[in-house]
Amino acid sequence: MSPRLSLTEDDLGPLFSIDHEIPAFDRLCATRDETLSRPCTVSFESRVRRAMTLKSATDDGVIECELVVERDMCSDRKAMHGSCGSCIIDLATCSSLCCLARPGFWAIPAPGYNGTKGWFAGVTRNLAITWVTPLRMGEKLRVRCEIVPADDGQCLGVARLIISGTGHPDPDYG
């Protein structure tokens, strides 16, 4: 068995509010702002996170956000690359989990905050995606994610990328 590591804030990322007196939308906005304000935040994930605009979030883990498919998210054929879609879905499901997190439940409480702040402790174990249609450069997407509880502290995050204005993943539908 390997020894436990002593983790610091730099290892775990920014603190986020796990105080359920604060609405989920406000908690996620504050966490996003804190994350993107760090000077080391120049990764592909942070560029995708900047492109996503949070529209709603509920305490039961349902979030909606919007983004426009940008050139650096696309393959040479100007369709969203699958790895970018994976990143969007991973960010959405993690955001949904942050809405549910509390000390001891997908959150590690931070010392000195009386249980109001902590680090997110969720991790993606499996990510399966079924694409219905290519998402083209310039299209505006609505991302909706919800959490379905499961046993032993595990859950299922269900995310949909919907082309705005159609209500369906395929703009040629119907």
N, C-alpha and C positions, 0 to 999 in steps of 0.2 A: 504494500500500500504506500503510495507516495505521500510525503508530508504536505500539509495544507500550506498554501501560499499566503503570505500577508499582503493583501491587496490595498492599494491606495486609491484616492480619487482619480488620479491620472490613469490607473489601470481600469477602473470601472466606468469612467466617463462622468458626465455632469450629474449632479443631484437632480431629482425630480420630486415634485410634491406627491406624497402618498396620503395627504390629508383629504378625506372624502367630504369635508366641509367646503372645499373648493370645487366648483363644477369641473367635470372632465375636460371640457373644451379649454378652459383657462389653464388647467394643469398641463395639457399637451402643448398649448401655445408657448407657455413659459419654458417648458423643457426644450422645445424646438429652438426658441430664441437663444437659450443658454448654450445649446449644442453648437449652433452655427456661429456664435460669437467667439468661439475658441480659435486661436490662431492656427492650430494644427488641423482644422477642419477643411481640408482641400481634397478629400477623396471623391471617387465617383458617387458613392452613396450620398455624400453631403450635397453634391450638385443635383442629384435627383430629389433629395429632400427639399432643397430650395425651390425646385420647380413645382412641388406639391403645395397646394393651398388648402388648408383644413377648412371645411365648411360646417361640419357638425361633429360632435362627440358626445356620447352619453355614458353615464356611470355604469351601464350594463355592458359596455364594450362594443358599441356600434359606432363606427366612424364613417364619415364621408369626406372625400377631398377631391380636388380637381387638378388637372395639369394638362398642358399642351405637349404633344410629342415633339421634342426638339431634335435637331440634326444629330447632336452627339449621342442621342438615345437610339439611333437607327443603324441598320446594316447599310451596305452599299446600295441596296435596292430601295432605300428610303422607307423601310418598314421598321417598326420598333424591334430591336434585337431582343431575343428571348431572355438574355441575361438581365437586360434593363427591366423587362416585365417582372422577372423574379425579384429584383431589387425593390421595385414598387410594391409588390405584394408583401415582401418581407417587412418593409417599413410600415405598411398598413396594418398587418397583423400584430406587429410589435406595439404600434400605437394603440390598437384595441386592447391589448393586454395591459398597457400602462393605465388605461381607464379603470381596470379591475384591480390593479396591484395595491397591496397594503402590506404592512410589516408581516413577514412570514409567509406571504402568499404572492409570489412573483416579485418580491421586493426585499432588499437587504436594508434594514433601517440604518440611517447614518447617525453616528454618535453625536450627541449634543443637540439634537433637533426634536427631542421628545416624541419620536414616532411620526413627525410630520413630513420629513424628507428622507429619501433613500435612493438606492441605485436599483435600476430595473434588473431583475434576475431571470427573466425569461430567455429562452434560446430556441431557435428553430431547429427541430430535429428532422423534419421531413418536409419537403416542399414539392408538391405535385401540381402541375399546371396543364390545363387543357385549353388550347387556343382554338377559337371558333373561326376567326378571320384575322388577317394581318392588321395591325394598327399602323396607319400611315403617318408620315411626318406632317405636322401641322394640325392633326386632329385633336380636338379637345376631348379629354376623357374624364369620366366621373368614376372614382374608385370608392367602392362600398365594401366594408369589412365588418363582420360580426364574429363573435366568439361563441362556440358551442362547448359547454363544459363537458369534461370527461372525468374518469376516475384518476386517483392518485396524483392530483395536482396537474394533470395533463389536460389539454384542451385541443379543439380543432378550430382554427381560424379559417373562415370562409370569405374569400375576397372575389369581387367581380370588377373587371375593368369594362366600363360601358361607354361607348362612343356617345358623347353628349348630343342631345336632340333626337336620338333615335329610340332610347329606352331599351335597346338591344345591342349585344356585342357586335352584330353584323349590320352595317348600314344598308345593305341590300335586302335585309329581311323583310318579308311581307310584300 
